Amino acid sequence: MSVLDRFRLDGKLALITGGSRGLGREMALALAEAGSDVILIGRDAASLESTANAVRDRGRTATAVVADAGVPAECERFCGDVLDQYGSVDILVNNVGGRRVNIPTDQFPLETWQQMVDLNLTSVFVCTKLLGGGMLKRGTGGRIINIASISGMVANRKIGGRSYETAKGAVIQFTKAVAADWAPFGITVNAICPGGFMTDPNIRWSQQNPEVIEAFKEQIPMGDFGRPEDLGPLAVYLASDASRYMTGAALVIDGGYTLW
Protein backbone atom coordinates (compact mmCIF):
# COMPACT_ATOMS: atom_id res chain seq x y z
CA MET A 1 0.00 0.00 0.00
CA SER A 2 1.36 3.41 -0.98
CA VAL A 3 1.56 6.32 1.41
CA LEU A 4 -1.34 8.14 -0.25
CA ASP A 5 -3.44 4.96 -0.30
CA ARG A 6 -3.27 4.89 3.49
CA PHE A 7 -5.33 8.09 3.53
CA ARG A 8 -8.16 6.55 1.47
CA LEU A 9 -11.53 6.00 3.15
CA ASP A 10 -13.27 3.94 0.48
CA GLY A 11 -16.14 1.87 1.85
CA LYS A 12 -16.22 3.77 5.15
CA LEU A 13 -19.22 5.49 6.75
CA ALA A 14 -18.69 8.66 8.77
CA LEU A 15 -21.11 10.55 11.02
CA ILE A 16 -20.45 14.21 11.75
CA THR A 17 -22.40 16.24 14.29
CA GLY A 18 -22.75 19.89 13.40
CA GLY A 19 -21.92 18.76 9.90
CA SER A 20 -23.81 21.27 7.79
CA ARG A 21 -21.69 24.42 8.15
CA GLY A 22 -18.26 25.75 9.00
CA LEU A 23 -15.67 23.28 10.23
CA GLY A 24 -18.17 20.39 10.11
CA ARG A 25 -18.99 21.00 6.46
CA GLU A 26 -15.34 21.18 5.44
CA MET A 27 -14.51 17.97 7.30
CA ALA A 28 -17.49 16.25 5.68
CA LEU A 29 -16.35 17.27 2.22
CA ALA A 30 -12.77 16.21 2.92
CA LEU A 31 -13.86 12.78 4.18
CA ALA A 32 -16.07 12.38 1.12
CA GLU A 33 -13.22 13.28 -1.23
CA ALA A 34 -11.15 10.57 0.47
CA GLY A 35 -13.92 8.04 -0.27
CA SER A 36 -16.22 7.98 2.77
CA ASP A 37 -20.00 8.10 2.74
CA VAL A 38 -21.36 10.61 5.22
CA ILE A 39 -24.20 11.09 7.71
CA LEU A 40 -24.68 14.75 8.59
CA ILE A 41 -26.38 15.89 11.81
CA GLY A 42 -27.55 19.49 12.18
CA ARG A 43 -30.40 21.77 13.12
CA ASP A 44 -30.96 23.58 9.82
CA ALA A 45 -32.49 21.52 7.02
CA ALA A 46 -31.45 23.88 4.23
CA SER A 47 -27.75 24.01 5.10
CA LEU A 48 -27.74 20.25 5.77
CA GLU A 49 -29.12 19.55 2.32
CA SER A 50 -26.64 21.96 0.75
CA THR A 51 -23.72 20.12 2.31
CA ALA A 52 -25.27 16.74 1.51
CA ASN A 53 -25.52 17.75 -2.15
CA ALA A 54 -21.88 18.84 -2.12
CA VAL A 55 -20.94 15.41 -0.77
CA ARG A 56 -22.98 13.73 -3.50
CA ASP A 57 -21.23 15.89 -6.10
CA ARG A 58 -18.04 14.17 -4.93
CA GLY A 59 -19.51 10.77 -5.74
CA ARG A 60 -20.40 9.67 -2.22
CA THR A 61 -23.73 9.08 -0.51
CA ALA A 62 -24.94 11.57 2.08
CA THR A 63 -27.73 11.32 4.63
CA ALA A 64 -28.96 14.54 6.26
CA VAL A 65 -30.55 14.24 9.71
CA VAL A 66 -32.25 17.25 11.29
CA ALA A 67 -31.56 17.04 15.02
CA ASP A 68 -30.05 19.09 17.83
CA ALA A 69 -27.07 17.15 19.18
CA GLY A 70 -26.90 19.61 22.07
CA VAL A 71 -30.10 18.11 23.49
CA PRO A 72 -29.20 14.75 25.06
CA ALA A 73 -32.54 13.10 24.29
CA GLU A 74 -32.29 14.09 20.61
CA CYS A 75 -28.70 12.88 20.55
CA GLU A 76 -29.76 9.50 21.90
CA ARG A 77 -32.57 9.33 19.36
CA PHE A 78 -30.53 9.88 16.21
CA CYS A 79 -27.73 7.62 17.46
CA GLY A 80 -30.31 4.87 18.00
CA ASP A 81 -31.76 5.44 14.53
CA VAL A 82 -28.30 5.24 12.95
CA LEU A 83 -27.50 2.01 14.79
CA ASP A 84 -30.83 0.52 13.73
CA GLN A 85 -30.29 1.42 10.10
CA TYR A 86 -26.55 0.87 9.64
CA GLY A 87 -25.49 -1.30 12.56
CA SER A 88 -22.44 0.88 13.14
CA VAL A 89 -20.37 3.70 11.68
CA ASP A 90 -16.65 3.54 10.94
CA ILE A 91 -15.83 7.16 11.74
CA LEU A 92 -17.44 9.42 14.34
CA VAL A 93 -16.66 13.14 14.33
CA ASN A 94 -18.02 14.86 17.44
CA ASN A 95 -17.93 18.36 16.04
CA VAL A 96 -21.00 20.18 17.36
CA GLY A 97 -20.31 22.93 19.89
CA GLY A 98 -19.80 26.62 20.44
CA ARG A 99 -19.55 29.34 23.06
CA ARG A 100 -22.79 31.12 22.07
CA VAL A 101 -22.85 33.30 25.19
CA ASN A 102 -20.69 36.09 26.64
CA ILE A 103 -21.74 36.05 30.30
CA PRO A 104 -19.46 36.65 33.32
CA THR A 105 -19.21 33.67 35.66
CA ASP A 106 -20.85 35.47 38.60
CA GLN A 107 -23.91 36.17 36.41
CA PHE A 108 -24.08 32.86 34.56
CA PRO A 109 -27.52 31.20 34.93
CA LEU A 110 -27.35 27.56 35.95
CA GLU A 111 -29.79 26.56 33.22
CA THR A 112 -27.63 28.22 30.55
CA TRP A 113 -24.52 26.59 31.98
CA GLN A 114 -26.12 23.15 31.67
CA GLN A 115 -27.25 23.85 28.11
CA MET A 116 -23.72 24.85 27.08
CA VAL A 117 -22.17 21.83 28.80
CA ASP A 118 -24.69 19.57 27.05
CA LEU A 119 -23.81 21.16 23.72
CA ASN A 120 -20.04 20.95 24.08
CA LEU A 121 -19.51 17.92 26.30
CA THR A 122 -22.58 15.74 26.84
CA SER A 123 -23.06 15.41 23.08
CA VAL A 124 -19.55 13.96 22.84
CA PHE A 125 -20.29 11.50 25.63
CA VAL A 126 -23.64 10.34 24.23
CA CYS A 127 -22.39 9.83 20.66
CA THR A 128 -19.23 8.11 21.87
CA LYS A 129 -21.19 5.87 24.22
CA LEU A 130 -23.72 4.79 21.60
CA LEU A 131 -21.92 4.98 18.25
CA GLY A 132 -18.53 4.12 19.72
CA GLY A 133 -20.30 1.35 21.57
CA GLY A 134 -21.51 0.12 18.17
CA MET A 135 -17.89 -0.02 17.03
CA LEU A 136 -17.04 -2.13 20.07
CA LYS A 137 -19.86 -4.57 19.38
CA ARG A 138 -18.93 -4.87 15.72
CA GLY A 139 -15.38 -5.75 16.70
CA THR A 140 -13.51 -4.37 13.68
CA GLY A 141 -12.19 -1.12 15.16
CA GLY A 142 -13.07 2.46 14.31
CA ARG A 143 -12.07 6.10 14.46
CA ILE A 144 -13.43 8.74 16.83
CA ILE A 145 -12.45 12.38 16.33
CA ASN A 146 -13.51 14.89 18.99
CA ILE A 147 -13.38 18.56 18.09
CA ALA A 148 -12.13 20.25 21.24
CA SER A 149 -10.46 23.68 21.20
CA ILE A 150 -7.37 25.51 22.34
CA SER A 151 -9.88 26.99 24.79
CA GLY A 152 -9.64 23.66 26.59
CA MET A 153 -5.97 24.52 27.24
CA VAL A 154 -6.00 28.29 27.77
CA ALA A 155 -8.54 30.91 28.82
CA ASN A 156 -9.67 33.27 26.09
CA ARG A 157 -9.09 36.94 26.73
CA LYS A 158 -11.82 39.54 27.31
CA ILE A 159 -14.80 37.23 26.94
CA GLY A 160 -17.20 35.42 29.26
CA GLY A 161 -18.97 32.11 28.88
CA ARG A 162 -16.43 29.99 30.72
CA SER A 163 -18.60 26.92 30.29
CA TYR A 164 -16.88 26.69 26.91
CA GLU A 165 -13.34 26.43 28.29
CA THR A 166 -14.56 24.03 30.97
CA ALA A 167 -16.36 21.70 28.56
CA LYS A 168 -13.59 21.70 25.97
CA GLY A 169 -11.01 20.88 28.63
CA ALA A 170 -13.20 17.98 29.68
CA VAL A 171 -13.46 16.83 26.04
CA ILE A 172 -9.67 16.60 25.87
CA GLN A 173 -9.49 14.50 29.04
CA PHE A 174 -12.44 12.35 27.94
CA THR A 175 -10.60 11.73 24.68
CA LYS A 176 -7.52 10.49 26.52
CA ALA A 177 -9.44 8.30 28.94
CA VAL A 178 -11.59 6.58 26.32
CA ALA A 179 -8.58 6.19 24.03
CA ALA A 180 -6.85 4.22 26.79
CA ASP A 181 -9.93 2.06 27.36
CA TRP A 182 -10.60 1.26 23.71
CA ALA A 183 -7.09 1.00 22.24
CA PRO A 184 -7.05 -2.82 22.70
CA PHE A 185 -10.13 -3.01 20.46
CA GLY A 186 -8.65 -1.14 17.51
CA ILE A 187 -10.66 2.05 18.14
CA THR A 188 -8.58 5.21 18.10
CA VAL A 189 -9.87 8.32 19.87
CA ASN A 190 -8.19 11.64 19.14
CA ALA A 191 -9.02 15.32 19.54
CA ILE A 192 -8.48 18.28 17.27
CA CYS A 193 -7.98 21.58 19.08
CA PRO A 194 -8.63 24.45 16.66
CA GLY A 195 -7.64 28.02 17.39
CA GLY A 196 -9.30 30.96 15.68
CA PHE A 197 -11.22 30.06 12.54
CA MET A 198 -13.55 32.41 10.70
CA THR A 199 -16.68 30.27 10.85
CA ASP A 200 -20.14 31.87 10.78
CA PRO A 201 -20.35 32.12 14.61
CA ASN A 202 -16.95 33.80 14.79
CA ILE A 203 -17.91 36.19 12.02
CA ARG A 204 -20.90 37.18 14.16
CA TRP A 205 -18.60 37.54 17.19
CA SER A 206 -16.33 39.80 15.15
CA GLN A 207 -19.27 42.04 14.30
CA GLN A 208 -20.57 42.19 17.86
CA ASN A 209 -17.21 42.26 19.67
CA PRO A 210 -14.62 43.55 17.17
CA GLU A 211 -12.11 44.40 19.89
CA VAL A 212 -12.11 40.79 21.13
CA ILE A 213 -11.49 39.39 17.66
CA GLU A 214 -8.73 41.89 16.90
CA ALA A 215 -7.02 41.18 20.22
CA PHE A 216 -7.14 37.47 19.39
CA LYS A 217 -5.73 37.99 15.90
CA GLU A 218 -2.82 40.05 17.23
CA GLN A 219 -1.74 37.08 19.33
CA ILE A 220 -1.45 34.66 16.38
CA PRO A 221 2.20 34.28 15.27
CA MET A 222 1.11 33.42 11.73
CA GLY A 223 -0.79 36.69 11.64
CA ASP A 224 -4.27 35.58 10.60
CA PHE A 225 -7.15 33.25 11.39
CA GLY A 226 -7.43 29.77 9.98
CA ARG A 227 -9.76 28.86 7.15
CA PRO A 228 -12.35 26.09 7.76
CA GLU A 229 -10.91 24.01 4.92
CA ASP A 230 -7.61 23.81 6.85
CA LEU A 231 -9.24 21.24 9.14
CA GLY A 232 -10.21 18.83 6.35
CA PRO A 233 -6.79 17.21 5.77
CA LEU A 234 -6.26 16.69 9.51
CA ALA A 235 -9.66 15.03 9.83
CA VAL A 236 -8.84 12.71 6.92
CA TYR A 237 -5.55 11.77 8.57
CA LEU A 238 -7.20 10.91 11.89
CA ALA A 239 -10.01 9.00 10.14
CA SER A 240 -7.68 6.92 8.00
CA ASP A 241 -5.17 4.11 8.33
CA ALA A 242 -2.43 6.74 8.15
CA SER A 243 -3.05 7.48 11.85
CA ARG A 244 -3.26 3.80 12.83
CA TYR A 245 -0.75 4.18 15.67
CA MET A 246 -2.04 7.49 17.08
CA THR A 247 -4.60 7.56 19.87
CA GLY A 248 -5.32 9.83 22.82
CA ALA A 249 -3.70 12.80 21.09
CA ALA A 250 -4.91 16.40 21.24
CA LEU A 251 -3.67 18.01 18.03
CA VAL A 252 -3.45 21.81 18.05
CA ILE A 253 -4.09 23.74 14.84
CA ASP A 254 -4.00 27.43 15.78
CA GLY A 255 -1.41 29.33 13.73
CA GLY A 256 0.84 29.28 16.79
CA TYR A 257 -1.55 31.08 19.15
CA THR A 258 -0.75 28.85 22.12
CA LEU A 259 3.02 29.22 21.67
CA TRP A 260 2.98 32.50 23.63
Buried (B, 14 or more C-beta within 10 A) or exposed (E): EEEEEEBBBEEBBBBBBBBBBBBBBBBBBBBBBBBBBBBBBBBEEEBBBBBBEBBBEBEBEBBBBBBBBBBBEBBBEBBEEBBEEBEBBBBBBBBBBBBBBEBEEEEBEEEBBEBBBBBBBBBBBBBBBBBBBBBBEBEEBBBBBBBBBBBBBBEBEEBBBBBBBBBBBBBBEBBBEBBEEBEEBBBBBBBBBBBBBBBEBBEEBBEEBEEBBEBBBEBBEEEEBBEBBBBBBBBBBBBBBBBEEEBBBBBBBBBEBBEE
